[in-house]
Amino acid sequence: MLGALSAMPGAAEAAAPAPLAPRPPMGWNSWNSFATTITEAQVRETARIMAEKLLPSGYDIFTVDIQWYEPDAKSYTYNPKPVPVMDGHGRLLPAPNRFPSSAGGKGFAPLAAELRAMGLKFGVHLMRGIPRLAVERDLPVLGTRTTARRIADTSSICSWNPDMYGVDMRKPGAQAYYDSVFRLFAEWGVDFVKMDDMSRPYDAHAAEIEAAHLAIARCGRPILLSLSPGETPVVRADHVRRHAQMWRISDDFWDDWTMLEAQFTRLENWSPHIGRGGWPDADMLPLGKLALGERDTKFTPDEQRTLMTLWSIARSPLIMGGDLRHLDAATLALLTNREVLAVNQASSANRPYFVEDGSRIWSARAPDGAHYLALFNTGKDARRVGIDMAQLGIAAASNVRDLWAGRDEGPARGRIERMLPAHGAGLYKVTA
């Protein structure tokens, strides 16, 4: 009977589950502004601001980044011999000195419930593997007769973080460990997991990527999986799409023009794989106040617009990284431009063009059939950047609308060209 049903025309499509991330995820992450140090009080304060100022524009995922389980976490460096908080089965728990509501085995459940009441989704960061301390203590793996030491691959370690050993997925009980971790997250009400030390080197970690995906499928709760850091290899696009909803295309991205310029090439390379519930991730938006309040973003206003334009036309997830307690009007306007966000959330056929050194150009299609056009000047001086409309598949436009300005500019014929400042960008809707 099952075989006959699956053979019916359209049966496979009807049975296919809806994607967990039909649009690029949007939210906030604590790393750029709090490093490893965020506390429960800071989560609550930031979440209230996010719910008031960013949630109406679609930013709904609030993620507590790395080392929430580390009582003595400090800045952007890691303790060489960490003593994370764990349960008796080697599963990480929030440090109660930083997250008091987690005491008594409650974990993140109370905090996740508070954020959910605000309309937000709750996310956590997770390192690949099993805590080294769990291996040292040889803790039992929940629901099995095996132990942490038996499933750990002590040769598989992260080059920049000392918290975990890899899990050898060939060992009995290895999948059960990952199942137990994600089941605990589901019990807490976690909606999003940023899993680190996964995408590089990709093939060495592929079995654990598959294990995390399977654990989510078994946990009883829909949880979005984001893989970090990159570069995720483009040749593994089919595999990563089957197992995650987001995957990083670069190492950590910060507010440096050289880094931003490099993201153009990476996003161009990933452009054939945008959409269908999977999103190449150019990393967080380092805007506003950063680095434990020590500085403002180093991006100029023109570079900030370029950043938002590129992330939007390439449909990268939009995850704000700056300290929302210091959110200024200009940054808020940049993040919440309704017409720009529509490009990120609802465009299709996103593609780059290569027409001239010092310029980058992308187009996409709007749901109503109009064309989106992004023009970028990556040079050091102001210049005119444009494209022949024939390359967009149209001869003339009844209207060109500047999405950043929210202004109609009238008809165009033959070519669309604009004067752009150094490191500047423009984003337009072209109606044929």
Secondary structure, 3 states (H helix, E strand, C coil): CHHHHHHCCCHHHHHCCCCCCCCCCEEEECHHHHCCCCCHHHHHHHHHHHHHHCHHHCCCEEEECCCCCCCCCECCECCCCCCCCECCCCCECCCCCCCHHHHHHCCCHHHHHHHHHCCCEEEEEEECCEEHHHHHHCCECCCCCCEHHHHEEEEEECCCCCCEEEECCCCCCHHHHHHHHHHHHHHHCCCEEEEECCCCCHHHHHHHHHHHHHHHHHCCCCCEEEECCCCCCHHHHHHHHHHCCEEECCCCCCCCHHHHHHHHHHHHHHHHHCECCEEEECCCECCCEECCCCEECCCCHHHHHHHHHHHHHCCCCEEECCCHHHCCHHHHHHHHCHHHHHHHHHCEEEEEECCCCCEEEEEEECCCCCEEEEEEECCCCCEEEEEEHHHHCCCEECEEEECCCCEECCCEECEEEEEECCCCEEEEEEEC
